[in-house]
Amino acid sequence: LKKPFSQPQILEELSQVEAARRLVTRAASAPDGKAPAASGRAAPTAVVVDDSGSMRLLLKGILEDIGLTVLKTVGNGKEAVDAVEKLHPTVVSLDVDMPGMSGLEALPLIRQASPKTRVVMVTGNPNKGFVETAIAGGASGYILKPLRPAYVEGFIKKLLRPE
């Protein structure tokens, strides 16, 4: 919270934290990649990439909650490229700052391996130069940390809407 803050802001922040904790708990207890399709057609699929285990769980929970099947969660750019080459998911949630191969380094390799996959960068860096680099590299957009489950849900739903 940034000062000055009001009581409604505190309540909203606590509500967001509680929602995120529910999603993480649900994602941690669900078997990987077993989310049922919402209708008769196959659910969109995802790979979640973040070097933070808790962030992977949170993103997995949010994506599964809106009907995506999370095929795999991985902790670095190299693992992300390998997963995308094998699985060709609908969406990749790709952290930017990771040890070894960063998200920006993995982005062109992911786009080359699976051109139809939509890559969403996840970062705490709102720098205009970063955003331009990510978009020029083929990212479909970016989500800022700290994550707000409702925002992520709206962003992904909009991303998956038929054009």
Long-range contacts (C-beta under 8 A, 24 or more apart in sequence): 16-148, 16-149, 16-150, 19-149, 19-150, 20-58, 20-147, 20-149, 22-61, 23-58, 23-61, 23-62, 23-65, 23-149, 24-54, 24-57, 24-58, 24-61, 25-61, 26-61, 26-64, 26-65, 27-57, 27-58, 27-60, 27-61, 27-64, 28-57, 30-64, 32-70, 32-71, 32-72, 32-73, 33-69, 33-70, 33-71, 33-72, 34-69, 35-64, 35-67, 35-68, 35-69, 35-70, 37-67, 37-69, 38-67, 43-67, 43-68, 43-69, 44-68, 44-69, 44-90, 44-91, 44-160, 45-69, 45-70, 45-71, 45-87, 45-89, 45-90, 45-91, 46-70, 46-71, 46-89, 46-90, 46-91, 46-92, 46-93, 47-71, 47-72, 47-73, 47-74, 47-80, 47-83, 47-84, 47-87, 47-89, 47-91, 47-92, 47-93, 48-72, 48-73, 48-74, 48-92, 48-93, 49-73, 49-74, 49-75, 49-76, 49-77, 49-79, 49-80, 49-83, 49-92, 49-93, 49-94, 49-95, 49-98, 49-103, 49-106, 50-75, 50-93, 50-95, 50-98, 50-122, 51-75, 51-76, 51-95, 51-97, 51-98, 51-99, 52-95, 55-95, 55-122, 55-145, 55-147, 58-147, 58-149, 59-93, 59-122, 59-147, 59-152, 62-147, 62-149, 62-152, 62-153, 62-156, 63-91, 63-93, 63-156, 65-149, 65-153, 66-153, 66-156, 66-157, 68-156, 76-100, 76-101, 77-101, 77-102, 77-103, 77-105, 77-106, 77-109, 78-106, 80-106, 80-110, 81-106, 81-109, 81-110, 81-113, 84-110, 84-113, 84-114, 84-117, 85-113, 85-114, 88-113, 88-114, 88-116, 88-117, 89-114, 89-117, 90-117, 90-118, 90-160, 91-117, 91-118, 91-119, 91-120, 91-156, 91-159, 91-160, 92-117, 92-118, 92-119, 92-120, 93-120, 93-122, 93-143, 94-119, 94-120, 94-121, 94-122, 94-139, 95-121, 95-122, 95-123, 96-121, 96-122, 96-123, 96-125, 96-130, 96-134, 97-123, 97-124, 97-125, 104-130, 104-133, 104-134, 104-137, 107-134, 107-137, 107-138, 107-139, 108-137, 108-138, 111-137, 111-138, 118-159, 118-160, 120-155, 120-156, 120-159, 122-147
